[in-house]
């Protein structure tokens, strides 16, 4: 089984099921990496973990219940464009240490999605970008962060390999899961069409 971080292009339903059924272990994600980046990840990660703890203590209303609700909604949206399943954090399925969901559809990049509530801070972006630059080896894997903004809708970011940062690619101004799913599906279809045109031009 190919490692998730260097996943090949998914073309068949059998491959989809193979990825979903795979039992990844932490050791499978070990790659040859830049050790300077590793030290930076450790340094930034320690600071980031402290900030998360302080934020939880200062904002008790951002409960697990709300996070789980937002994750369920995100899964409903992601299912509009393929199979969507929860990433099992406790089984070390996620080398990036932040993905909540995996979305797979034959012929499309595999998506790893982190769901957040209300904010995607500069420290969030720095930490996630470092993890992505360290582990992301496949052009067929896309990392996305979806921010559920209370009473407003969704802000969706995707990791840009060239800029080594997350870029906003879609804003959805509704909290209705069905409509949000439709808008996300429409965006993915537009991107697919643009990609096919660019491939033909090349």
C-alpha positions as CSV (number, residue, x, y, z in Angstrom):
1,X,0.0,0.0,0.0
2,X,1.3,3.4,-1.0
3,X,1.8,5.9,1.9
4,X,-0.9,8.4,2.2
5,X,1.6,11.3,2.0
6,X,2.8,10.0,-1.4
7,X,-0.5,8.7,-2.6
8,X,-0.9,7.9,-6.4
9,X,-3.7,9.2,-8.6
10,X,-6.9,7.4,-7.5
11,X,-8.7,6.1,-10.6
12,X,-11.0,3.3,-9.5
13,X,-13.5,2.5,-6.7
14,X,-11.3,-0.4,-5.7
15,X,-8.4,2.0,-5.0
16,X,-10.8,4.2,-3.0
17,X,-11.7,1.2,-0.8
18,X,-8.1,0.2,-0.6
19,X,-7.1,3.6,0.9
20,X,-10.1,3.6,3.3
21,X,-9.3,0.1,4.5
22,X,-5.6,0.6,4.9
23,X,-4.3,0.5,8.5
24,X,-1.5,3.0,8.5
25,X,1.0,3.1,11.3
26,X,3.1,6.0,12.4
27,X,6.3,4.3,11.1
28,X,4.8,4.2,7.5
29,X,5.0,8.0,7.4
30,X,8.7,8.3,8.0
31,X,10.4,9.9,5.1
32,X,13.8,11.4,4.3
33,X,13.3,15.0,5.6
34,X,15.1,18.2,6.1
35,X,16.2,18.0,9.7
36,X,16.3,21.8,10.0
37,X,12.6,21.8,9.2
38,X,12.1,19.1,11.8
39,X,13.7,21.3,14.4
40,X,11.6,24.2,13.3
41,X,8.5,22.1,13.5
42,X,9.3,21.0,17.1
43,X,10.0,24.6,18.1
44,X,6.9,26.1,16.5
45,X,4.8,23.1,17.6
46,X,5.7,23.6,21.3
47,X,4.6,27.3,21.1
48,X,1.5,26.4,19.2
49,X,0.5,23.7,21.7
50,X,0.8,26.3,24.5
51,X,-1.4,28.7,22.6
52,X,-4.1,26.1,22.0
53,X,-4.2,25.3,25.7
54,X,-4.5,29.0,26.6
55,X,-7.3,29.4,24.0
56,X,-9.3,26.5,25.4
57,X,-9.1,27.9,28.9
58,X,-10.1,31.4,27.7
59,X,-12.9,30.2,25.3
60,X,-14.7,27.3,27.1
61,X,-17.8,27.8,24.8
62,X,-15.8,26.4,21.8
63,X,-16.7,23.0,23.1
64,X,-16.1,19.5,21.7
65,X,-19.8,19.3,21.0
66,X,-19.6,22.3,18.6
67,X,-16.5,21.0,16.9
68,X,-18.1,17.6,16.4
69,X,-21.3,19.2,14.9
70,X,-19.1,21.3,12.5
71,X,-17.2,18.2,11.6
72,X,-20.4,16.3,10.7
73,X,-21.6,19.2,8.6
74,X,-18.2,19.3,6.8
75,X,-18.5,15.6,6.1
76,X,-21.9,16.2,4.6
77,X,-20.4,18.9,2.3
78,X,-17.4,16.7,1.3
79,X,-19.7,13.8,0.4
80,X,-21.1,15.9,-2.4
81,X,-17.9,15.2,-4.3
82,X,-17.1,11.6,-3.3
83,X,-16.5,9.3,-0.3
84,X,-15.9,11.2,2.9
85,X,-14.7,9.5,6.1
86,X,-13.4,10.6,9.5
87,X,-9.6,10.2,10.0
88,X,-8.8,8.0,13.0
89,X,-6.4,10.2,15.0
90,X,-5.8,7.6,17.6
91,X,-4.6,5.1,15.0
92,X,-2.0,7.6,13.6
93,X,-3.7,7.6,10.2
94,X,-2.7,11.3,9.8
95,X,1.0,12.1,9.2
96,X,0.1,15.8,9.2
97,X,-1.3,15.8,12.7
98,X,-4.4,17.9,11.9
99,X,-6.7,16.2,9.4
100,X,-10.2,15.4,10.5
101,X,-11.7,14.0,7.3
102,X,-10.5,12.3,4.1
103,X,-12.3,12.7,0.9
104,X,-11.8,10.4,-2.1
105,X,-13.2,10.3,-5.6
106,X,-11.8,8.5,-8.6
107,X,-10.1,10.9,-11.0
108,X,-9.7,13.6,-8.4
109,X,-7.0,14.5,-5.8
110,X,-7.5,12.9,-2.4
111,X,-8.5,15.5,0.1
112,X,-7.4,15.8,3.8
113,X,-9.6,18.3,5.6
114,X,-9.1,20.0,9.0
115,X,-12.4,21.5,10.4
116,X,-12.0,24.6,12.6
117,X,-14.5,26.8,14.4
118,X,-14.6,30.6,13.7
119,X,-10.8,31.2,13.3
120,X,-7.8,30.2,11.3
121,X,-5.0,32.2,12.9
122,X,-1.6,33.1,11.6
123,X,-0.1,30.6,14.1
124,X,-2.5,27.9,12.8
125,X,-1.4,28.6,9.2
126,X,2.3,28.6,10.1
127,X,2.0,25.3,12.0
128,X,-0.1,23.5,9.4
129,X,2.1,24.8,6.6
130,X,5.2,23.5,8.3
131,X,3.6,20.1,8.7
132,X,2.5,20.1,5.1
133,X,5.9,21.1,3.7
134,X,7.6,18.4,5.8
135,X,5.3,15.5,4.8
136,X,3.4,16.3,1.6
137,X,5.1,14.3,-1.2
138,X,2.2,13.6,-3.6
139,X,0.7,15.9,-6.1
140,X,-2.5,13.9,-5.8
141,X,-3.2,14.9,-2.2
142,X,-4.7,18.2,-1.3
143,X,-4.7,19.6,2.2
144,X,-7.7,21.9,3.1
145,X,-8.8,23.7,6.2
146,X,-12.5,24.5,6.5
147,X,-13.5,27.2,9.0
148,X,-17.1,27.1,10.2
149,X,-18.0,30.7,11.1
150,X,-21.0,30.9,13.5
151,X,-24.2,32.2,11.8
152,X,-22.3,33.1,8.6
153,X,-21.0,30.0,6.8
154,X,-17.6,28.6,5.7
155,X,-14.2,29.8,4.8
156,X,-12.2,27.2,2.9
157,X,-8.4,27.2,2.6
158,X,-6.1,25.0,0.5
159,X,-2.4,24.4,0.9
160,X,-0.4,26.0,-2.0
161,X,2.8,24.0,-2.6
162,X,4.5,26.9,-4.4
163,X,3.8,29.5,-1.7
164,X,4.1,26.9,1.1
165,X,1.0,28.5,2.7
166,X,-2.7,28.0,2.9
167,X,-4.7,30.2,0.5
168,X,-8.5,31.0,0.8
169,X,-10.1,29.4,-2.2
170,X,-13.8,29.5,-1.4
171,X,-16.2,31.5,0.9
172,X,-19.7,30.1,1.5
173,X,-22.2,32.6,3.0
174,X,-24.7,30.0,4.2
175,X,-24.9,27.6,7.1
176,X,-27.3,25.3,5.2
177,X,-25.3,22.1,4.6
178,X,-27.1,21.2,1.4
179,X,-26.5,24.6,-0.2
180,X,-22.9,24.7,1.1
181,X,-22.4,21.3,-0.4
182,X,-23.8,22.5,-3.7
183,X,-21.5,25.5,-3.8
184,X,-18.5,23.4,-2.9
185,X,-19.3,20.8,-5.6
186,X,-19.7,23.6,-8.1
187,X,-16.3,25.0,-7.2
188,X,-14.6,21.6,-7.5
189,X,-16.3,21.1,-10.9
190,X,-15.1,24.5,-12.1
191,X,-11.5,23.7,-11.0
192,X,-11.7,20.4,-12.8
193,X,-12.9,22.0,-16.0
194,X,-10.1,24.6,-15.8
195,X,-7.5,21.9,-15.2
196,X,-8.7,19.9,-18.2
197,X,-8.4,23.0,-20.4
198,X,-4.9,23.7,-19.2
199,X,-3.9,20.1,-19.8
200,X,-5.1,20.4,-23.4
201,X,-3.3,23.7,-24.0
202,X,-0.1,22.0,-22.8
